């Protein structure tokens, strides 16, 4: 068997291709093969294959899996290579069968080869494995597309190493056609351009090598608004000077920033500390007594020093350089004013100062820079009246000519700029009212503004919101700042975790990198360990007034009390995201009020909005406000937690009613009057809510227990049992149930303890932890007896019997099934007795004790008919028919099966009809009645196919084993 993903998805058996169906079915196979020999959960598989899950996704997936199981059934092997397990699905792949594994192995050999010749051989063989773009003919969802991108990136990395090794071996001329073709397809690939320049130079084509640099530089500037990187520029300089460049296999060293001083800290992180040079009045002199300055001899050039090396932010830099034309706009439409907003420490000032230095040559009449102190510790925001005074003086206006009124100063400022080409940078703005008088009017001047708040009222400005750094850029920033500290081989993953612990926030990255650089005894793992402790993480990122906690504290201090309490209360929520209803419950607000305040917090960059009505905190902000929340008044905190739990508990109750409408349950205590639980119009909507909050449920139960809200702690998991079972999320379910069980025991609530033990036992059974399931069921039986709950005792005894039955311990299984039957008969519960009899009969049948099994099924059928439970009566008849078949009593099996089919049809039990038809088909096949066997099995297949049931593939296999029928007699649905 060969499995191919590096190109069109294909499966070959003994050299012959197997038909794989359409693009979506191929995507299912590809997703499973990318996790070969691993169990892939059904929900994970759905998310890999679909971008937006349609209502039919699960049904379609079952159909695809049934077809793939048939395709991957190999003659001579006991079962299909695709198996469906309790929690998911698994494809078995043997060594040497999967092309992805072959490519990875060959690439690893090339990277570990002792010399370049050996490396070239391995790299060439690795690249030959590819037959096109990975998963070329499938329709992937975003997660599967990310896997494709990872594979493609790996190929390009190996291709580059292969080219470098060949260049180092002197194969310059042979490589030229390949390098030219690759650069045509990837014109912005700087390292590839460098390899082509080097190959041309060493082939005696120096002029063409320089032309490659000019073309690449022009494309980078036109499309990205950036200059080529240091490595390519240095290669260009060496070629101009006629020097022989370094060997391409040796990395070209890049200069790193001197990041030791506090000033460098402010430049890189974009925090407070950059001041307008020459704009601040001398200390101690009132404005009226300042000496009038002489008119400036030249244009003002007030920009703070730029960082030596600026990392990343290519899109944002391009937007600032180009003026961000509106959608569909042309160059004349470019906005002269751009307002950059973002959370504290995200690098706004650094970005804008760097862009301003790039723009400065285009503004020969000068550059103004003014710190407006919108968010500076101990300093009031700069008044526009005073700001205009400073700006007019910088423009050379004598003191006596500066108007006394703010409006007149603003008009003079606009008039002066209208006849000049100047760049104005207004840093650290507080509000629209502060900024508006300082902006240029008509003319060719531009203004760049930074603010922690979105300046939504500044209609003449184009907003540019700055987020934390992407992962690769965050890693690059840490490396450059911590240089020259070397990082050990294989440290990429650990470094990735370090930058995530810093939240990829430039301020935090800078502090952590400087600390790591300045402590030679520290290893990266030690820094990781210190940052992993959320309680001390902010301490590790402390740098006085420029530390993370200090900048956050300043932002919170400016909030109104109700808005501040709403933000702080979010620190009590155990999840990473919070919906507006839960936030309202925490803060004790109505949903409309909470919605308005949350949106204002988003505008202030203290929250992120992940979707309409859903919000999340940056991980460092979460750590900061969690400390504030837990230091608040204990009574107020406990009341907030109770309201949050009321919201989730009553919402979970609404979900449970949709999943298990007939389930008996005790009424919950009413929620707090201010709490507004969610309601749902459909099961799909309810399950989507649970899926979003799945990772929160255990934390909510623990939160309830920590605050002594023990009833909430045990009720929440019991209201989510249906969800845990439907979605097979029993890992989270068991964790929540264990918290609930401990809470029930602390309360001394024995009925709750019994219910939780049964739920735990069932969950452990789903995870195949049989010994733990047996222990919980045994405890549940004991507690149920003590409190006189016979129904719970019977359910637990049946569960315990079924665990023993699955382990082949039939004696124990029979004993506990009989125990359950005795309990239900004592309670005179005929319905439950029939259920118990059916289980007992199936256990006897597994042992080969068919006569005893028949007696159990007969009694169950008769009692079910007597109480009017015709659904169960039909199922008991199916079991009777199958047991007669096992005894070779084909006449009785056929007669009973026909009765079962008729009864299932009357009650609308389509699954029961399929089971009865399958049984009848197999009985007829054993009697040699092939035509009737085919008819019954074809009908069973139709029903199961319509239901999207994976057993349709098994029925189809039975049909395939029958002697062939003339083509005209074959059911059309079986010709697919």
N, C-alpha and C positions, 0 to 999 in steps of 0.2 A: 504494500500500500504506500502510495506517495501522496503527501498533502502539500499543495503549493499555494502560497499567499503572496509571494514576491512577484506580482504580475496579476493576470486574471486568476481568480480563485479556481482551483482545479483539484480533483482527486483522481488518481490513477490506480487501477488494480491490475497488477501484472502487465503494466504498460498500456492498458486500455483506459481511456477516460470514462468516468462515471457521470451520468447526467445529474446536475445539481439544482435544476429549477431556476426560478427567477432571481432578480437582484436581492430582494429582501431575504429570501431563503439562504442565498449565498452569504449574506451579511451575518445571519445567525450562525452558520458554520464557521465563518471567519472569526467571529467573536469567541466561539468555543475553542477554536484552534490556537488563538492567541493566548489562551489560558489552558493549553493542553495538559491533560493529567491533573487538572485542578477542578474542583466542583465550583461551578458558576451558578450563583443564586438566580432564581427566576427573575426577581426584580432587577438585579444587576444586568441580566441579559436583555431585558426590555429596554433599559436605559442605554445600553451599548448600541442597540439596533435602531431605536426610534428617537427622533429629536423631540417631537411632540406626540405623546402617547395617545392614539385614537382609542375609542371605547372598545374596539375589536382587537386591540393589540394582543391581549392574553390569549384569546381564542385563536388568532392567527398564529401566534407563537406555538401553541400546542400542535396545530396542523403541520407547521414547518418541521417541528421536532419529530413528529411521527414519520414524516416522509424521509427525513435525514437518517432516522434509525434504520429504515429499510435499506437506504442507499449504502450505509456503512456496515451492513451485515455481510461478513466475509465467509464464504464457504469453508468449512473445516474449523471455524472458530465457534466456541459455544454460545456466544452472544454478540450483539451488535457492538461496534466500537463506541457508539453513543448510548449512554445509559442515563435514565432519569432516576435520581435518588430522592430521598425524602425532602431535601431542602433545595435541590437544584439539579444541574445537568453536568455530565462529564464526558469528554471525548478522550479515549485512550490512544496515545501515539507512542510507537516504539522508537528506539534510537535509530537515527538515519532516515526517518520517514518524513520529517517536516523541514521544508526549505529554510524557514526562519532560523531554526536551530543550526542548520548547516552553515548558513551565512555568518551567524554570530561566532561559531566555533572557528571558522577560517579567519575571520577578522581578528579574533583574539590571538590566534597563532601569529598573524602578521605583526601585530603590535608587540608581541613578546619575542619576535625572531632575533637571533644573535647578530645578523648582518642585513644590509639593505637588499641584497640579492634574494635571500630567503624571504624577507618581508614582501618583496614584489611578487614572488610566486604565490604566496598565501593571499595577498590582497587581490591579485588578478582572479584567482579561483573563487574568492568570496564574491566579487562583483559579477562573475559569470553566472552565479546562482540566480540573479535577478533577470526577469523576463519582461519587465515593464514597470509601471508604477504599482506600488503595493495595493492590493485589494482593488485592482483596476476596474472590475466590472460589478462592484457592489454599490449599494446605496447606504452609506454609513450614517449613523447619528453623530452628534458632536463628540461623544466620548470615544466612539470607534474611530472617528476622524483624527482625534488626538493620537491614538495608537498608530495610525497610518503616518502622521507627521513625525512621530518618534522614529519609526522605521526608516523613513526617507532621510531624516537628519543623520541617522547612523550611517546610511549608505554614503551620503555626501562627505561625512567626516572620513570614512575609509577611502573614498575616491581621492580626497585631497592628500591623505597620507601616501597613497599609491603614487600620485603624481610627484610629490616631493621626493619620494625615494628614487623614482626613475630619473628625476633631474639630478639628484646627487650622484647617480651612476653615470651621468654624462649623456643621457638620451635626449638632448635638447632638440635636435632637428626632428627626430621621430615624433616628439610630443606636440609640435606646433599645430598640425591640423586638429588634433583632439582638443587642445587648449582654446584655439580659436572658436571651435564649435560650442564648447562649454560656455565660454564667455558670451557668445551671442544669445544663448538661452538664459544666462544668469548675469546680466550686465552690471548688477550692483554688488557682485561678489568680489570684494576687494582683494582677498587673499589669492583668488584665482587670477585676477588681473596682475597681481605681483608675480605669480608663477609664469604667466605668459610674457611679461616684460623681461624676466630673467632668462627665459628660454630664447627669446629674440636676441637679447644682448649677447648671450654666449654663442649664438649662431651668427654673429656678425651683423645683426640688424638693429643697431642702436637707435637709429632714427625712428623706426617703426615701434620700438619699445617705448620711446618717449611719447609717441602718438597715442599709444594705448593708455598711458597715464592721463593725457589731456582728455580723451574721450570719456574715460571712467569718471574723472573729476567733474566734467560737465554734466554727466548723467546724475551723479550724486547731488550736485547743487540744484539741478532742475527738478528732480523728483523728490528729494528728501530735505533739501535746504541745508545740507551739511557738507563740510570739507572731507576729503579722504582722511583715513586714520593715520596715526603716527607711522606705522610700519610701512605703508605704501608711500607716504611722503618722503621718508628717509631713503627708501629704495630709489625713488625718483631723483633725489639730491645726489646720491652716489653715482647714478648713471650720468647725470649732468656733469659731474666732476671727473668722469672717466674712471672712477674707482671700480674695482671688481667687488660686487656685492657679496655678502656673507652667504654661506651654504644655506639653502632653504630649509634643510632639516633642522637647523639650529634656530630656535626662536629669536626674533629680533627684540632686544630689550627695549622697554618703553619707559620714558621718564615718569616718575611718580611725584605727586604733590607733596610739598612739605606741609604736613598737617599737624604740626606740633603746637602751634600757638593758639590762644583763645580766638584771635582774629580769624585764623583759618577755620576754626570750628564754626564761627558764624557764617563765613563765606560759603562753606560747603553745605551747611544745613539750612541756610536761609532764615535763621532765627534773628531775634533782636541783636543789635550790636553794630550794624552798619549805620552810619550816620552821614548826613549831608555835610560834605567837607566845606568849611568856611561859611556855613549858613547859620551857625548857632551864635547868638549874641554873647559878648563878653560877660562873664559872671559879675554880678553886683551892679551893673549899670542899667538903670531903667531905660525903656525905649526912647524916651524923649531926649536923653542925654548922650545917646550913642554918637560918636563922631561920624560924619558923612564920609563914606568911602570915595576914593577917586574912581572914576569910570574905568571899568576893566580894560586893560590893554588889549586883550584878545577875547575870543568867545569863551564862555564858561565850559569847563570840562570837569564836572563834579562826580562822575561815576566812581563808585568805590572800586578797588582793585578786583579784577576777575580772578576766578580760581585758575591755578596753573593747568589743570587737566579737568575737563568737564565730562562727566559720564552720562550716557543715555539721554533720554528725553528728546529723541530725534523728532517725533511728531509735534511735540509742544514747541520746540525751537523753530521748526518749519512754520508753525502757525504764527509765532511772534514775528518772525522775519518777513513773512508774506502779508501780514495784516489780516489774515483769516477772511478771505472774501466770502460773502454769503453764498448759500447753496445756489449754484447756477449763475453766480455773479462773475464779472470780468475784473481785470486788474484795476480799472478806475474805481470799482466799487469797494475796494479794500478799506476796512475800517481803520481810521487813524487812532482809535482808542481801544485798548484791550485791557480788561480787568481780570487778573489771575487770582483765583481764590482756591483755598485748600486749608486743611486742618493745620494746627500748630506743628511745626517741625517737619513739614513735608517738602521744604526746599523752594518756596516761592521766590524769595529774594535772590537766592543763588541763581535760579533759572533766569529771572528777569535781568539781573545784572549781566549775566553772561550774554544774553540776547542783545542787551543794550550795547555792549562792547562790539558785538558783531555788526550792529546797525550804525554805530557812531560815524564811520566814514561817509555814510549817506546823509548825515546831518551836520554840515560844515559850520553852521552858525552856533553850535554848542549843544551841550547836554546838561540838564538840570537834574539833580537828585535830592529828594526831600523825604526824610523819615517823619511820617505823620504821627508816630507813637500811638497808633490805635490800640495796641496791645503790648505795652511796655510796663514792666513792673515799677511801681512808684512814680510814674510819669503820666500826667493827664494827656489825653489826645490833643494834638496841636490844633489850636483854633484857626479856621480859614483866614481870619483877619491877620494873624501873626504869620501864617504860612505865606500869604501873598506879599507881606512886607519883605520876607527873606528872598522870595523869588524875584521880586522887582529889583531889589538891591543887587542880586546876582546878575540881573540883566543890565546893570549899570545905571539904574535910575537913582539920582541923588535923593537924599532923605527929604529935602525940602519939597521935592516934586511928587512924593508919594501921597496920594489922596487919603484923607482920614476915614472915609466910609468904605466898608468892605465891598459894596457893589461897584464903587468907582475904581477901587484897586483891581477887581476882577476884570472890569472893562478895559483898563489900561494894560493889564497882563495879556488879554486876548489881542489887543491892538498891536502890541509889540511882537507877539508871536506870528501874527498874520502875515508880516512882511519878512519873516525869517524861516529857515528850515531847521527846526530844533527838535530835540528828543527830550521829553519830560518823563522822569520816573518818579512816581508817587508811591513810596513803600509804606507798608504796615498801616493801611487805611482803616478807619473805624466805621465810617458810614458814608452813604451817598451824599448827605448834606455837607460833610467835611470836604469831599473831593470835588463836587460839582463846580464851585467857583474857581478851582485851580486848573481847569482843563482848557486846552487851546480851543479856539473857535474855528473860523474859516482859515484856509491857508494850507501849507504843506508840513506843518509840525505834527508830531505824533506823541502820544502819551501811553505809558505802560503803568498799570496800577497793580499793587498786591494787597490782598486783604484776607483775613480768616473767614469773613462772611461773604456770601454771594451778594453782590451789589445789584440786586434785581431791579431797583428803582433807577439805575443809571442807564437810561434807554439808549444813549448815544454810544455806549461801550459794548464791545463784543465780549461775552464771558468766556473764560477758559479755566475750567476746573482741573485742579492738579490732584491726582491720586497718589497713593504710595507707589514705590518703584516696582516694576515687574521683577519676578524672581531673578532672572539672569543679570539685570542691571544692578539689583541690590547686592548680589554676590560680587560683581565687578567693583562696586563702590567699596565694599569691605576689603577686598584684596588690595586695592590701590592705597587706601588709607593705612592699612596695617603693614604695608611694605616698609622695610625689607624683611619682615618676619616670614620665613618660609613656611609653607603648609605641607604636611606629610602627604605622600601618595595615597590616593583613595579618600581624601578628605572632602571631596565635593558634596557628598550626601550630608555629612555632618555640618559643613559650612552652610548648606541650604537650610538646615534646621535652625542654625544660629540666626540667619537673617530673618527667618519666619518668626522666631521668638522676639526679634526686634520689630516685628510687624512691618518689615521693609520700609520703615519710616526713616528718612535720611538722618534726622537728628539722632535717633537711637543707634542707627548703624555707625554714625561717626563716633559717638561716645564709646560704644563697645569696641570698635576697631582700634581707637587710640589707646584704650585701656589694655587691650590684648597686645598691641605693639610695644607698649612701654613696660610690660611685665614679662621679661624673657623666660622666667621660670614657668609661666603658664603654658599649658597645652590647649589646643582648641577644645578638646573634650572637657577640660576644666571650666572654660568659659561657658560652654554649653550647659554644664551641670548647674552653674550659678544662675544662669538665665532661666533654667527650666522651673525653678521654684517661683511660682507666681507671687508669693508673699514678699520675696526679696528682689524681684526683677526690677522694680522701679528704683530700688536702692542702688542696684548695679548700674543703672542708667542715669545716675545723678551727676550733675555737673554744675551745682550751684544754681544761680538764677537762670542758667541756660539748660538745665536738666529737663528731662521729660516731664517729671511730676510738677516742676515749677511752671512750665508752660501750660500744662493742663489746668493747674490750679488758677492761673490767671484767667483762662477762658471761662471757667465755672464761676469765678467771682463776679463776672460781669452780667450773669444771668439774673432775671427776676426770680423771686423765691419759688413760685409754682413751677416754673420751667426747670429750675435747678433741682427741685425735689423729684420731678418726673425723671430727669436724667439720672440722678443718684439712685432712685428706686430700681432702675433697670439693672443696677449692679447686683440685685438680689436674684434676678432670673438666672437659672442654671444653664440656659441654652445660649447658642451663639447668635440666634436671631429671635426677634420678638414681634408679634403682631399687635396691631393697634388695640385690639380688645384686651389683650393681656397687659399691655402697658397701661391702659386706662385703669384696669383693676389694681395693678400695683400702686399707682399713684392716688387711687381713690377719686378718679375723675370720670366724667361722662365720656363716651367714645368721641363725640364731636369735638369736645374741648381738647382731649388728648391728641386727636388727629391734628388739630391746628398747631399745638405746641411741638409735636414731633416734627412737623414740616419745618417749623422755625429752627429747630435744632439741626435739621439736615442742612438748611441754608447757612447755619453757623459752622458747618463741618464738624459738629460734635457727634453726629450719627451718620450712618450711610443708609440709603434706601435700596434694598435689594430687589424689591418688587412693590407694586402698589399695596400700601397697608402693611408692609413688612420692613423691619429695620434691624441693623446690626451695629455693634460698637467695634471700633478698632481694638485689637487685643490688648494694647497697652492702655488705652482709655478704659477698657473693661477692668483691667487690674487696678487702675487708679480709683475708679468710682466704687468698685467692690469694697475697697478699704473704707471709703467714706460711708457706704451703706451700712456696713457692719458696725461702724462706730456711732451710728445714729441712735436715737432713743429706742431702747429695746421694745417697749410697748408699741411704738409706731411701726417698727420693723416687723414685729409679729403680726400686726393687723394687716400690713401690706402683703406678707406672705400668705396669710389666710385668704385674702381676696384673690390673689393669683391662683391658689389651689382651688378655690371655689370655681373660678373661671374654667380651668382645665378639667376639673372633675365633672362638672355639669355638661361641658362640651363632649367629654368622653362618653357620658351617659347617652347623649343624643346619637353618637356614632353607634353605640352598642344596640340601641333600639332598631337601627337600620340593619345591622348585621344579624342580630338574633331577636327578632320582634316578639317571639313567643317565650323567651327565656324568663322564668320567674326571678324577680329581684326585689330586694327591700328598697323602699323609697329613701332617697338621700335627704339630708337636712337642706332647707332652702339656702340659696347663696346670699351673700351680703347684698343689700338693696342696690348698691351702686354697680354691682357686677352685671355684665351683659354677656352671658355665654353665647357661643356660636350656635346657629341652627343650620340645617343642611336640607337642600331640596332633593338630593339623590345620594345613593350609596357611593357613587364615584366621587362626588364632592367631599363626602365625609372621609373616605379613604385618603384622598389627596391631603386633607388637613392632617391626618395621622402620619402620613409619610413625611410631611414637612417637619413634624414635631417628634418624630420617632427617637431622635437622639436626645430629646429633652426629658422623656418620661422617667427614666431612672433617676435623673437629677432632681426632678420634681418630687418623687417619692422620698428621696434622701433629704431634700429641703424640708418636707413636712415632718419627717422624723426628728431632724435637728432642732426644729422649733416647737417640738412637743405636740404637733397636730397629728396625732397618731391615727385617728379615724380616717383622715384624708390619706395618710400614708398607705393604709391597707385597702381602702376603697378604690383608689385610682387604678392599681394594676388589675383588680377584678373587673372593672368596667372596660378594660382594654384587652381582656382575654380573647374575645372574638377577633379583634384586629391582629393580635400576635399570631393567632392560629391561621387566619385567612392569608396573611402575608408571610407566614413562616418566619417571623422575626423572634424566634424563641430565645436567642442569646440575650437580647434586651429584655424580653418578657421575664425570663428567669431572674435576672438581676433585680427587676422591679418587684417581682413576687417575693424575693428573699427579704428585701427591705420591708415589704408589707407584712410578711410573716413575723419578723422581729417586732414590728409595731403592735400587731395583734396580741402577741405574747406579753408585751409590756402592759397592754391594756387589760389582759386577762380575758379577752373576748374569745371564748372557745369555739363558737360557731364560725367566726371569721377565720380562726386558725384552721379549722377543718376545711373550709372552702379554699384557703390559700395553699394548704398542703396538697389538695387534689389538683389545683392548677399547676403547682410546681411539678408534681409527678407527671402530669400530662406533657408539660414542656420538656422535662428530662427525657421522656419517651421519644419525643420528636427529634431530639438531638442524639438519640441512641446511647444515652447514658443510663443503661438499664439498671445498674446497681443503685444509682441515686433515685431512679424512679421507683424501684421496689421499696427503698427505705421510706420515701415520702408516702407512697400508698399505704404501707404498713402503719405509719404514724397516723394517717388520715382515718384508717379503720378504727384505731384505738380511740382517737379523740371523738369520732362520730358515735361510737358505742357509749362513751362516758356521758355524752350529752343527749343520748337517745334519738339521734338523727338517723333513722334506718335508711332513708333514701340515700344520704351521703355515704353510709356504710356500704350499701349495695353498689353504688357507682364506683367506689374505691376498690371493692373486691373484684368487680369486672375488669377495671383497669389493671389491677395486679395480676389477675389471671391471664390477661392478654400479653403482658410483658413476659411471663413465664412461657406462654405458648410460642412467642416469637423466638425464644431461646431454646425451644425444643423440649422444655420441661413439662410434658403433657400431664403428668400426675399432679403436679402443683397447680397447673392451669385448671384441671377438672375440679380439684378441691375448692378453689376459690370461686369458680363459676357456680358450683353447687351451694357454696356459702351465700352468694348473692341471691340465688334463686330462693333459698330458704328465707332470707330476709324479706324479699318482696312478697312471698306467699303469706308470711306472717303479717305483713302490712295490708294484705288483700289488694295489692296493686297489680291488676291483670296486665296492663300495658307493659310495665317494667318486667313482669315475669316472662312475658313473651320475648322481650329483648334478651333476657338472660338465657332462656331456652335456646334461642337462635345461636348465641355465642357458644353455649355448651355443645350444641349439635355440631358446630363447625370444628370444635376442638376434638370431639369424638371422630369426626371424619378425617382429620389430620392424622389421628392414630390408626386409622383403618378399622375403627369400630363402627361400621356402617349401619348395622341394625339399631344400635343405640342412638346414632345420629338421626335415623329416620323417625324414631319415636319422639325425639326432641322437636324436630321440625313439624311433625304431625300435630303435637300438642299446641305448639306455638300458632300454627295455622288455624286450628279449630278455635282457640281462645281469641285470636285476632278477629276472626269472622264474627264471633259471638258479641264482641264489644263494638263492632262496626268499624274496626281499623283495617279497611280494605287495602290500603297502601302496604302495610306490613304483611298482610295475608298474601299478597302477590309475591313479595320477596321470599316468604317462607316456602311457597310453592316452587320457586326457582331452585332453592336449596334442596328441596325434596327431589326435583327432577335430576339435578346433578348427582345426587347420592344414588338414585336408582341407576343412573348411567354408570357410575363407578362400580356397581354390583353386577353390571351386565344385564340389567333388567330393562331392555330397550323399550319394550311396549309400555311399561309403567312410566318410564322416563319421558317418552313421547307424549303420552296422555296427560301427565302432570304438567309438562312444559307448555302444552297447548292451553291448559287452564290458566297457567301463570301469564301467558301472553295476552289472553283475553282480559284477565283482571287488571293487568298493568295498563292495557289500552283504555279501559273504562275509567280509571282514576287519573289518567294523564301522566303516568310515570314512564317517560320515554327512555330513560336509562334502564329501567326494569324491562321494557320491551326489548331493548338491544341485548340484554343479558339472556332473556328467554329465547330470542331468535338464535343467538349464538349456540346456546345449549341444544336446541332443536336441530340446528345445522350439524353439529358434531355427532349427535345421536344418529341422524340420517346417514352421515358419512360412514359411521361404523357399521351400519346395516347395508352399506353398498348402494344406497339410494342417492346417487350422485346428483341427479337433477334437483331433487327437493332440498338436498343439503346445500347446493349452490344457491338456490332461491332464498333459503333462510339466512345464509351467511351474507349474501348480497344485501338483503334488507337490513340486517344488523349493521353492516358497514355504512349504509346510507344514513341510518339514524346517528351513529357515532360520529360520522363525518360532519353532519349538520350540527351536532353538539360541540364540535371542535375537540372531541375526546381522543387522546393519544392511543386508546385501545383500538381505534380504527385500523392502525397499522398491523396489530396482531390478528385481527379478523381477516385482513387482506392476505396475511401470510397463510392462514388456514385455507383461504380460497385458492391461493397459488399451489397449494399441495394437492388439490383435487385434480383428477384427470381433466385434460383440456377440453373445453366445449367449443362447438362451432362459433366462429366470430359473430354470426348473427344473433346468437343466444346470449352473448356476454352483455351484462348491464353496462350501458354507456359510461357510467361514473367510474367503472373499474378499468377503463381503457387509458386513463390519464397516466 
